[in-house]
């Protein structure tokens, strides 16, 4: 996946998400945002791979989606909000 454009938006609330493995997976996208790991340890790819396996991420599919372009709009965001609101409600 590559960034196509960057658009400035109004400030809004942002949430910090942590997991036991240090990797957050959403819709097949793995996120690992440790500054020390990313800047000083080159992303720790060996540890990152183990975390992906623990989270049962399909690594091949993840690698194949690397160059996909996803164009999103406000409807897509609203669908995602509803999707994850329902997932959270079902876990409680």
C-alpha positions as CSV (number, residue, x, y, z in Angstrom):
1,X,0.0,0.0,0.0
2,X,1.3,3.4,-0.9
3,X,0.2,6.9,0.2
4,X,-1.5,8.6,-2.7
5,X,-2.3,12.0,-1.1
6,X,-2.2,13.6,2.3
7,X,-5.0,16.0,3.3
8,X,-5.0,18.2,6.4
9,X,-8.0,17.7,8.7
10,X,-9.3,19.4,11.7
11,X,-7.9,18.3,15.1
12,X,-9.9,15.4,16.6
13,X,-9.5,12.9,19.4
14,X,-7.0,10.2,18.9
15,X,-6.8,7.0,20.9
16,X,-3.6,5.0,21.8
17,X,-4.1,1.3,21.3
18,X,-1.9,-1.3,22.9
19,X,-1.9,-5.1,22.7
20,X,-0.1,-7.8,24.6
21,X,2.0,-8.6,21.6
22,X,2.7,-4.9,20.7
23,X,1.1,-5.4,17.3
24,X,-2.4,-4.1,16.5
25,X,-4.1,-5.8,13.5
26,X,-7.1,-4.2,11.8
27,X,-8.6,-5.5,8.6
28,X,-5.4,-7.4,7.9
29,X,-3.1,-4.4,8.4
30,X,-0.6,-4.8,11.1
31,X,0.5,-1.8,13.1
32,X,3.5,-1.7,15.4
33,X,4.2,1.9,16.5
34,X,7.1,1.7,19.0
35,X,9.4,4.7,18.3
36,X,12.4,3.0,19.8
37,X,11.7,-0.2,17.8
38,X,11.1,1.7,14.5
39,X,13.9,4.3,14.7
40,X,16.7,2.5,16.6
41,X,16.1,-1.1,15.9
42,X,14.9,-0.9,12.2
43,X,11.4,-2.1,13.1
44,X,12.7,-5.4,14.8
45,X,11.4,-7.5,11.9
46,X,12.2,-10.8,13.6
47,X,10.0,-9.9,16.7
48,X,7.4,-8.3,14.4
49,X,7.1,-11.6,12.4
50,X,6.6,-13.6,15.6
51,X,3.9,-11.2,16.7
52,X,2.1,-11.5,13.3
53,X,2.1,-15.3,13.7
54,X,0.7,-15.0,17.2
55,X,-2.1,-12.8,16.0
56,X,-2.8,-15.3,13.2
57,X,-2.2,-12.8,10.4
58,X,-2.0,-14.3,6.9
59,X,1.4,-12.9,6.1
60,X,1.2,-13.8,2.4
61,X,-2.0,-11.9,1.9
62,X,-0.5,-9.0,3.9
63,X,2.5,-8.9,1.6
64,X,0.3,-9.1,-1.5
65,X,-1.8,-6.2,-0.4
66,X,1.3,-4.0,0.0
67,X,0.8,-2.1,-3.3
68,X,-3.0,-1.9,-3.3
69,X,-4.5,1.6,-3.4
70,X,-7.5,2.0,-1.1
71,X,-9.5,5.1,-1.8
72,X,-11.7,6.0,1.1
73,X,-14.5,8.4,1.7
74,X,-16.8,9.4,4.6
75,X,-19.1,6.5,3.8
76,X,-16.3,4.0,4.1
77,X,-15.2,5.6,7.4
78,X,-18.8,5.4,8.7
79,X,-19.0,1.7,7.8
80,X,-15.8,1.1,9.6
81,X,-17.0,2.8,12.7
82,X,-20.2,0.8,12.7
83,X,-18.3,-2.4,12.0
84,X,-15.9,-2.0,15.0
85,X,-18.7,-0.6,17.2
86,X,-20.5,-3.9,16.6
87,X,-17.4,-6.0,17.2
88,X,-16.7,-4.2,20.5
89,X,-20.4,-4.5,21.6
90,X,-20.3,-8.3,20.8
91,X,-17.2,-8.8,22.9
92,X,-18.7,-7.2,26.0
